Amino acid sequence: MTHSSTSIGVAHGDTPLKRTLGFADLVAYGLAYIALIAPLTSLGFVWGASGGMIAASYLIGAICMYFTAQSYATMSRVIPTAGSVYGFARKSLGNRLGFIAGWVILMDYLLIPALVFTLMSVGMELLIPEISRGAWICIVAFITLGINWFGIKITSRVSAFAVIGQVVIVAVVMYLAITALQGGAGNGALTAKPFFGDSGIPWGQVFSGASIAVMAFLGFDAISTLSEETRDPSDKGLIGRAIMTVLVVAGLLFVLIAWVIGNLMPAIDMQDPATAIFELLGQTTGPWAPAALAWSLAIVVGFTNTLPMMAGVSRVLFAMGRDRQLPAILGTVHAGTGVPRGSLLASTAISTAVALSLRDQIDVLASLVSLGALAGFIMLHLSVMAYFKNAAERSWFFHMLVPALGLLVVFAVLSGMHAMALGVGCAWLFVGLLYGAYLNRQGRVVISV
């Protein structure tokens, strides 16, 4: 196989994606996708699993995610494609495994908007019970579709404002938590206990907590789906720099949040890990705080967090449609906006349908999202190893050790995966294998890229 830093081009004379994004746009997109408030919504689960070592768990989670982020940075430099893992695997592992890579990552990219639609609907139904959960799912999906319809530049601008709003929310929560600590609540000060505990580090519990904490970082990888929309295509390292920047910013902020909140958590007897932050603020600050936080999350996060998610999955569908792995209509771009509107409509419809059908099974949906992401990460790391196996510019650290450690992390997290999610994941893979066999019979798997 001959390796080169050639972009996977547009097939069949279709209009290309518009190149309008710079470094700041990519970082804003990635931070909005991750959601900087993620630790606030998952801290209860990490706290319980880690035995209180919540800051240590988020720190280890960030370190674990470095290996995957580095592999994305490596591959986006040599294969800048909107297909992300699909494109990487196609060039590195061959057309058939490339299709499978695209198929498994679709489970993550199609389901994560559905998960956020559902979580948003639950919160909004509590705040405005007159509107049903199903109706809220449709409302959020429609708003997301409407904003993404007019171009990635509009999406990136809204994402930037959303990131600013999330920073404000986190800052206010940190202020309230530190004020409560100064008043004697919890540990009464910012101690090292969330990192080291009272008497040594229970590593088993810390890694158990880290296996949950890593889920808060999922999303930085979606930056790679915008490779064909960067302003300067000659800057091969732009996507990689944006990915690593997002991981560093998110990692530092998440550990800070976990450190502060971890010192306050002993103040309460947690009843429900899903609502831990609301319980904590209600008991240490006042009854107004949980309601204020719920409304803030709904307005600032709920209506914007799915924007980059739907943009990302539509780009993967576009790349696969362009390569004739999915219906050709998905591989077309609107000439005026540069948006793959066919893919955007399809992804919105699928995500909405899944959200409506699983709106009362959020735990299963969350596990499926994680499984899809982890399966994609496996294909990513294998792609790095395969691509650079015989390359003259091979780096032992970046091209062999990093992906190998990344695979170990992925398999460690998979070992604790929900059994039902694994079963559904296997069924999804089986369907993909059948569809791949059909494509092969039609002569649509092996194509020139």
N, C-alpha and C positions, 0 to 999 in steps of 0.2 A: 504494500500500500504506500502510495506517495503522499507525504504530508506537506501541506502548504497553508499559509495564513489567508486563505481565500474565503470570502463571504459566500454563503450559499445564496445564490441569486434568485431572482424572480422568474418563475416558470410561465410559459405560455403567453408572454407579453403582457402580463398583468401590471397594473399600476403599482409601483413600489410603495412601501411605507414611508411616510414623510420624516425627514431627518431634522428634528427641531429641538432635541433635548441636550442639555449640557450637564456638567457634573452636579450642580445644585439640584437640578430637576430629578436626576437619578437618585440622589440621596434622599430627597423629600419623598419620592415614590416608595423607596425601600422602607423608610421609617414609618410612613403611613401604612404600608402593608403589614409590617410587624405589629404596629400599635404600641406606642411607648407606655401605655397604661396597662399592658398585658400582665405584669406582675401583680397589679392590684386585684385582678379578677381571678388569678390562679394561686395566690399566696397561701390560701387556706389548705389547698391540696399539698403544696410543697412543704408547708409547715408540718403537717401531719406525717408525711412520708419521711421527712428528714429528722424528725425528733427535735425540732427547733433550730437545726443548723441551716436555716433558710438562706442566709447570705453565702455560706460555703457552697450550697447546692447551686445557686445561680452562677457563682464564680466558676465552678467546675463545668456547668452547662455551657457557659460562654467559651471556655477553653476547648470543650469537645466540638462545639460548632465551628471553631477556627479551621479545623481540618476540612470540613465541607466547604466553607467559604473560600478557602485557599484553592480547592479543586475547581470551584466555579470560576474564580479569578483566572486560573491557569487556562482553562478550556475556552473561556470567553475571549481570551487574547488571541488564540490561534483559530478559533471557529466562531466568529461573531454572527450568530443567527437568532432569529426570533423564536426558533423552536426550542431553545435552551437545551435541556438534557436530551431531548429527541434528536436535535441536530448534532450534538456532541457524539452521541452513541452511533448515529448513522455514519459519521465520518470515521469513527475509531473502531467500532465493533462490527460494522457492516450494515447493510440495509435492513435485514430482517430483525436483528437485535435492536436496531435503531427504532424500528416501528414499535417493538415491545416496550422500549424505554419511553417512547411518547405515550403509549397506551397506559402504562402504570402511573406516570406523572399526571396524566389527566384525572386520575381518581382524586389526587390531592387538589389540583387546580380547579376542578369542577365542584368539588364538595366543600372546599373551605369557604366560598361565598355562601353556600347553602347553610353552613354552620353559623356564620355571622348573621345571615338573615334571620335564622331561628333564635339566636341569642338576643338579637335586637328586638324581635317580636315579643319575647318573654318579658323583657324589661318594660317595653312600651305598653303591653297589656296590663301590667301592674300599675303603671302610672295613669293610663287611660283605659280602664276596663270596658268602656262602651264599645271600643273597637277590638274585634277578635284577633287572636294570634295570627290566623291565616291571612286576614286582611292586612295586618302590619307587614307580613312577609312580602305581599304583593306591592305594597306602597314603597317599601325600601328598594325592592328590585326595580321598580319603575323609575325611581329617582336616580338610581345608579346607572341604569341604561341611558336615561336622558342626558346625564352629564358626559358619560363616555362617548356618546353618539357624535359629539362635535370635535373630537380630536384629543390626542394624548397630551397636548400642551395645556388644554383646559383642565384635564384630569390632574396633571402635575401641579397646576396652580392651586386647585382645590385641596390637593393632598398637602401642599406646603402650609396652607392655612390650618388644616386639620392637625398637622404636627405641632404648630405653634399653640393651638388650643390644648392639645394633650400635655404639652410642657407646662402650661399654666395650671392645668388640673393637678398634675403630679406635684408641682411646686406648692400648691395650696394644701394638698394632703400631707406633704412632708412638713410644712409649717405647723399644721394642726397636730401632727404626731409628735414633733419635737416639743411643742408647747405642753402637750399632755405628759411627756416624759419629764419635763422640767417641773411639772406639778406633782411628780412622785408616782405617776402611773407606770405599770410595767416594771422594767428594770431601773427606772428612775434616772437613767442617763444613757448616752450612746456608748455601750460597752462592747466588748469583743465576743460576747456570748453567741450571737448569731453566726459567728465564724468558727469558734472553738469550743463552745459549750461550757459546762461547769467543770468537767473532769475528763478532758481528752476528747478526741474527735471520733465518733462512731462512724467509721468510713462506710460501713454497709448502708446505714440510714442516709448518709450524705449522698451517696451515689443513687440511692432510691429516689431521693428528692430531686437529684439532678436529672434523672430520667424523665421527670415531669417538667422540670424547669426548662429543658431544651425546647419544649414545644412552644414556649413564649418567643423563641428566636426564629421560628419558621416564617419565611417570607422574604428574607434578604435575597434568596435565590431567584426570586421573580424578577429582579433587576436584569438578569441575563436575557429575559424575553424581549427587552427593549434594545437589543444590540443593533438592530437595523434601523433604529430611530434616533441614534445619536447624531449630534450636529457635525462632528468631525470624524468620519469613518477611518481616517488615517491614524487616529489615536487608539491603538489596539489595547492599551491598558486602562482605558477610561472605565469600562464596566467593572473590571477587577478592583480598581481604586474605590469606586462607589460601594461595591459589595463589602469590602473590608472596612470602609469608613462607617457604614451602617452597623456592622457587627460591633465595632469598637464603641461607638456611641451608645448603642442599645445595651451592650454588656456593662459598661460603666454605670449607666443609669439604673439598670435592673439590680445590680449589686448594691448600689446606694439605697434604692427603695427597700430592698430586702434587709439591709443592715438597720435602717431606721425602724421599719415596721416590725422587724424581728425582735427589737428591744421593747416594743410596746405590746406585742402579742401576749405575754404572760399576764397582762391585765384582765384578760377575759377567759371564760370557759367556752371555747368555740362550739357552737351548736351545729352549724352547717358550713363546711369548707367552701361551698359555692358562694356564700354571702359573708365570708369572714371580714372583709374590709368594711362592710356596712355595719356589722355587729361591733367591730372595733371602734369605728368613729362614733357610733350611737352611744356606746357605753363610756367612752373616754372624752368625748367632745360635747355631745348633746344630740337630742332627737332630730334637730334640723339638719345635721351633717349628712346622714345617709340619704335623705331625700334630695338634698342639694347635689350630692355626688351622682345619684341616679339620673337626675335630669341633665347634668353636665355631660355624663357619659353618653346619654341618649342623643343629645343634640350635636356634640362635638365629634363623637366617635361613631355612633350608630349609623348615621346617614352618610358617612364619608369613608369608613373603613373598607367597604366593599368596592370602592372605586378602583384602586390599583389591582385588586383581586380579579375583577371582571376584565380589566384591561389585559392582565397577564395571561389568563386562560384563553382569551380570544386570539392572542398572538400565537399560542401553541396550536390552536385549531387552525389558524390561518396557515402556519407553516406546514402542517400535515395535509391540509387541503390543497395547498400549492404543489405539494409533492405527490398528489393523487392517492394519498393514504386514507383520506376521508373525502366526502363529496366535494366536487370542484368548486361549488358555490362558496365554500368556506375559505377558499384560497384567493378570493377577490378582494380588492380594496376600493373604497369610494374615492373617486378622483379628486374631489374637492377637499375633503377633510383628511384623507390618508388613513381612514379608519377601516379595518376589516369588518364592515357592518354585518355581513352574513354570519361571521363567526361570533360577533358580539351578541346578535339576536339569539343564536343557537345556544351559546353558553349561558345567557341569562335565563332562557326558557328551561334548560336542564337544571340549573342550580335552583331556580324557583320551585320546580316540580319536586325535586329532592327535599327541599326545605319544608314544603307543605306535607309531604308524605312522612317525614321523620321529625316533625316538630315536637313530638312528645318523647322522642328517643335521642336526646342530645348527646348522652354519653357514648352511644354507639356511633353517632355521626362524627363526634370528635375523634374517636379511635380510628375511624376510616380515613379521616383527613391525615392523621399522623402516619398511618400505614402507607398511604399513597406517597407522602413526602419521603419517608424512609426508603421505600422501594426505588424512588427516583434517585435518591442519594447513592444507593448501591450501584446503579447503572452509571452514575456520574464518576464515581471513584474507579470503576472498572474501565471507563472510557479514558481517563487520564493515564492509567497504567498501560493500556493497549496502544494509545496514540504515541506515547513516548518510549515504548519498549525498545525500538531500534533506532530512535532518533539520535542524531549526532549531538544535539544540544541538550540531551537528557541530564536532569539534575537528580541525583540520588535522593535528596531530601524532598524536594517539591513534587517530583514525578513518581516516586515509589513509596517513600516512608509516609508522607502526608496522606495519600489515598489509602494506604494500608491501615493506618491508625483510624482514618475516617470510617473504614469498613468495620473495624472492631467496635467503634462507638455505636454505629447503626445497629449491628447485631445485638449489642448489649441492651439497647433500648427496645428492640424488637422482642427480646426474651420476656419482657413484661407486658406485651401487648394483649389487649382484650381478645379472648378466644373467638368471640363472634366476629370481630373485625378481621381476624386472620382468615376465618372461613369465607367471609364475603370477599376479601382480597384475593383468595385463591380462585373463587368463582369468577371474579373480574379478569384475572390473568388467563383463566381457561377460555373465556369468551374472546379475549384478545388473541389467543393462539388460534382459535377457530377462524376469526376474522382475518388474521394474518395469513392463514393457509388459503383462504378465499382470494385475498389480494395476490398471493403468489400464483394461483391458478389463472388469474386474470392478467398476469404479467405486470402488476402495478407495484410490486415490492422493490424489485431491482431496477433503479432508475439512475440516471446520471445527475450528480449534485455538484 
